[in-house]
């Protein structure tokens, strides 16, 4: 005579298998949601980093336009002459090495070249926050450029003296454009001088400007 297995044991095994399948499906769904959230957050960071790169490049172009407008003699007078703007502790300014002379271009310098202040220079701002971050973005651009390591050099030109004794010189300088995008009212952690939600990119250029008549 064949003995039949109790039915309640089979029902318990089926219930266990179903619960395991549900747990596996739930874990897979939770992992998928977490992965999607991380992916969205990462894409957002990449977008902000790209936009900060655009801001840094626009800041550099504004600084180059400023140098082109005012010329190398004015730069030498401001930097070498001791009139360079030094660090005053206002964030997001970057403190440079002690004793380094620098001419710092603030957003106010660029705004002064815009209409109606100066209708003969810029038609519109080269650093436009709405164009870079979108009209609904909470980020505001805070561009700053530093001009430093300035010195005069001699380059061979047609008709110039080979010994470097001529009056025509060139100016070499380093420009670092610091593109910062800040959230108004943001906070700073005690262990980090940067603001919590800021994004930033830097661009550096080595320029040679001239020729110009040295000493005039």
Secondary structure, DSSP 8 states (H G I E B T S, - for coil): ------HHHHHHHHHHHHHHHHHHHHHHHHHHHHHHHHHHHHHHHHHHHHHHHHHHHHHHHHHHHHHHHHHHHHHHHHHTTT------S-TT-----TT--EEEE-HHHHHTTBTTT-TTSBSS-SS-HHHHH-TT-SEEE--EEEEEEEEEE----TT--TTS-SSEEEEEEEEEEEEEEEETT--B-TT-SSBTT-EEEEEEEEEEEEEEETT-
